[in-house]
Amino acid sequence: MLSRRSFIKQAGIAAGGIIIPLPESVNSITTIMKQEQNYDVIIIGGSYSGLSAALTLGRALQRVLIIDSGNPCNKQTPHAHNFLTNDGKTPTEIAHIARQQVQSYDNVSLLSGTAVAGAKTDEGFEIQVENGQTYISRKLVFASGIKDIMPDIPGFSQCWGISVLHCPYCHGYEVRQQKTGILANGDAGYELASLITNWTDDLTLFTNGRAALSDKQRTKLQNHKIRLEEREIEWIEHKNGYIQNIHFADGTSAPVSALYSKLPFEQNTGIPKGLGCELSEEGYIKIDAGQRTNVHGVFACGDNTTRMRTVANAVSMGTATGIMLNKELIEENF
């Protein structure tokens, strides 16, 4: 696929670095511009899952447009782990290499921007970005991730992804056997506390108010020497995102080196729901074994579809999406 500049050069002349189209070519250039805005697949979200899907589709000779806002959920995370061949690299480094590799395929384009609206048409889909430009495709992939809803606790958001963690498989080894906390309540708090005991024996469950635990759950926590702290949290003391102490409303504090928390979330974009894609009770986009949503032609992959929120899983889901989507396009063409 030729770039827009290459198309214009073929239909015009260059003078002093300025492209001057020939008069008789104006209409043909307009047609070319419109054709450039038509793709086999538009992928909304250009992080690990979206880039992985684009790589697979690009190698399958499909014309792909990735629309990415450049605001990944792990932007504060200093290192990514549990991703074979990339363990310990920064998320930015992994994403940079991925973009370079994907953009080496001439049939894959990357647009920096935010998709703000979408519509289903007889031919496929129309996606509009914030500047008003519209792009057309036969198929659509949502790899748009989720937005974590932070608690109203000063210091929490500054530590998120650094020392306030979501996943022990991603970060548990680095904080093993340290003084660790769980910020959660009820069944979610109990389940997370039981999981984290694999990484540390020094564990406290902070419920930030009265604990919603059964007597059986309380006894189980006591038997495993997991402390239960029900005082309300006032703020989190940290140094450059690394947690030092949890301060309570009564003026006391507790030292902590790492804190796990399971946060509520929402989809980063309302376009899937607007197109009729079903969401689960938890708020994830529902997909089948082939990464398809309930809306024909719409696929989804990555954090917006699953609890398993790791870089490696996002890449895997993106590859699977590219394979299944390409198969669907071929079958429709055959």
N, C-alpha and C positions, 0 to 999 in steps of 0.2 A: 504494500500500500504506500503510495507516495504521500509525502507530507503536503500540507496546504501550500507551503512556499514552493515546493516542486511543481505542484499542479499549476500555480500561477505563472511560474517561469515558462512552462510549456505553452501557455496561452498569451504571453506578453513579452516585454523586453525589459532589461535591467539598465538603469542609467544612474550612475553615481550611487549605487547601493539601493536605489528606489526601484521597485517593480512597477512598470507602467504597462497595464494591459492594453493590447491592441483593441480598437473600437469594435471590430467584428467579433471579438472573442468575449465580450462582456457577458452575453447570455450564456455562453458555454461555461464561463467561470462560475456564474451563479448556479448553474446546474451541478457543477463539480462540488461547490461548497455544500449544496444540499445533500449530494451523495455522501460526502464525508461525514455528515451527521447521521447517517443510517448505518447501523451495525447489526451483526448477528446477535450479539449479546452485550448488554450493559450490566456492569457489576457496580453496585453501590457499596462502597467501602473498599479501601485499598490498603488494608493491613494484611496480616499473615494469611487469613483465609481467602480474602478477595484476590490477593496476588497469586496465591497457589492455584485458584480456579482459573485465573487469567493465563497463567503459564501453561496449564494443561490445554486450555482452549486455543491459545496462540499456537502451540505446537500442532494442534489439530487443524490449523489453517482457517480458523474462524476469525472474523473481524470483531474485535473486542474493544469496548470503551470502559475504563475504570474511572469512576467519579469518587474522589476522596477529599475529605475536608481537612486532613492533616492533623487530626486531634485524637490520637489513639488513647485508649483507657489506661494503658501502662506507661504513659509518658513520664511519670515520676520514678518508675522502677529502675534501679541502678543496674540490675543484672537479670537475665532470663536463664532459667535452669530447666533441667529434665527434657532437653531437646537435643537428641543425639547429633553430634558433629558441631553443635552450636552452644553447648553447655557453658554458661558463664559469660557469654557475650552480652553486650547491652542491647536492649530492644531496638534502639535506634540503629545500631550497626547491622543487626539482622534485617531490619526493614530496608535499610539503604542498599544492601547487597541484593535483596529480593527485587527491589524496584529496578536496579540496574539490569538484572538478568531478564526480567519480564520485558523491559523496554527495548531489549536487543531484538525482539521480534517486531518486524515492521507492521504487522497486522494488529498490534496491541497498542492502544493509546491511553495515556493517563491524563485526566483532567483534574486540576486542583480546584475544588469547589464543593458546594453543598447541594445535594438534591433536595428540592423543596416540594415537589408535586409530581404525581404520576397518574397516568390514565391508561386503561386498556383500550386498544383499537382493534379493528378487524384484522390488521396485519401483524399486530404485536403490542408494543408498548411505547408510550411517549413519556420521557422524563424531563422535567424542567429544573434548571439550576437557579441559584439565587440572582444571577444577572438577567434572568428572563429567557436565556437561550434554551431551546428544546432539542433533545436528541431522541432518535427513534431506534428501536431494536425489535428483533423477533422474540428474543428471550430476555429474561430479567433475573439477576441474582442479587439477593440481599446478603451482604457480608458486613453489615453496618454496625455490628456490635451492640452493646447495651450501655446505658448510663447509670452508674451507681448513685444512689441517693444517700448522701452523707448525713450522719446524725448532727444535730446542732450542738456539737461539743467543740469548743475552741481547741485547735491543735490537731484534731483528728484528720482533716483533709490534707494538712501539710505532711502528715506521716503516712498517708495512704500509699501503698505500693513500695514503701521504703522499710518501715518497721511495723506498720499496721498492715496486716497481711490477709489475703483471702484464701491461700492455698498452701498447705504444707508440702505438697508434692513439688511445687515450684520453689518454695523458700524455706521449708522446714529444716533442711540439713544445715543451712547457714546459721540458724538460731537454735540448734539442738542443745539440749541440756541447759538452756538459759532460763532466767526467770520470766515466765510467759503467762500471758493473760488471754482470756476469751471474753469478748464483749458480745453477749447474746443472752437470750432468755428462753424459757420454755423448752420444748423438744429440740429446737434448733441449737440452743446453748448446750443442752445435755449431749446431743450427738457430736457436736464439734469438740467438746471437752473430752469425750471418750476417744475420739480420733487422735487428738493432739498428744495424748499420753504416750503414744509411740515415740515421740520426739523429745519429751522432757518429763521429768518427775516433779518439777517445780511449777505447778500450774494452779491458777486461780480463775474461777468463773465470775466475771463481773456482770451482774444483771441490771445495773443502773436503776435500781428500785427493787421493789418486792419481787422475789423470785417466783416465777410461774412453773414450779416443779412439783411433781408428785412426791409422796413420801418415799416411794421406792427409788425414785431418781436421786433424791437427797441422800438416801442411805448408800446408794451405789457410789456416789461421788465421795462420800466420807470414807468408804472402804478403800477407795483408790487414792486417798489423801489429797483430793482435789478441794482446795479451799473455795468457799462460796462467799462472795462479797456483794451485799445488797444495797450498800449506800449509793446515793445518787452522785454521779460524776459531774464535777464542775468544769474541769479543763484538763488538757493533756500537756504536760511539760516535755519538750523535746529540744534537740540540738540538730539543726539542719535536717529535720525529718526523722531523726533517730530518737525514739521515745525514751524518756528518763523516768518520769513518775506520772502516776494518775492521781489527780487531786480531787477530793470529794467536797461536797457542798458544806460539810461540817468543819472544814478547815484542815482535815487530816489528809494524808497521802499514802500511796503505796508504790514502791519501786517496781518497775517492769522494764524488761529489755525488748520484748516483742509482744504484739497483741494481734490476735486473730479476730476477725469479725465477718459475719455473713450479712451483707447489706441488702436492703430492698433495691430494686432497679426498675428501669423503664426502657423501652426500645429507644434507640437513638433517633429513629425516624418513624413518623406515623404513616408513611406511604404504604407499607405492607398491609396494615389494617384498613387503610382507605381503599386498597384494591380488593379487599375481601379475604385476605389471608387470616386463617384462624390462629389464635393464640392459646396457649395452655393456661391452666389456672394460675401458674406461677408467672406467666407473662412472656414465655418463650414462643417464637414462631414454630408452629407445628409443621413437621416434615415427615415424609415417609422414608423407607429404607434407601430410596434413590435421591434423597435431598429435595424432593419436590414438595411444594406447599399444596394446599387444596385448590389453588388458582392455577389453571393450566398455563404453562409457560413460565411460571415463577418458581425459582429455586431459592434456597437459603442455606447458609453454612456459617459455622463459627459460634462465637459467644452468644449471638442472638437466638440460638436454637438449643443450647445445652448447658447443663450445670458444669460439665467438664471443661473448665476454663483454663486451658494451657495452650502455649504456643504450638507445641507439637500436635495437639488435637485439632487446632484451628487449621494448620497446614494440611493435615490428613483429610479433614472434611472438605477443604477447598479442592483438593485433588479429586476426591470422589464426586464432587459437584460438577467439575469440569468434564469428567468422563461420562457421567450420566446425561448431562445436558448435551454434550456433543453427539452422543448416541441418539438422542431424541431428534436433534436437527438432521442427522443423516437419514434416519428412518422417514422423516417427513419429506425429505428431498428425493428419496429413492423411488 
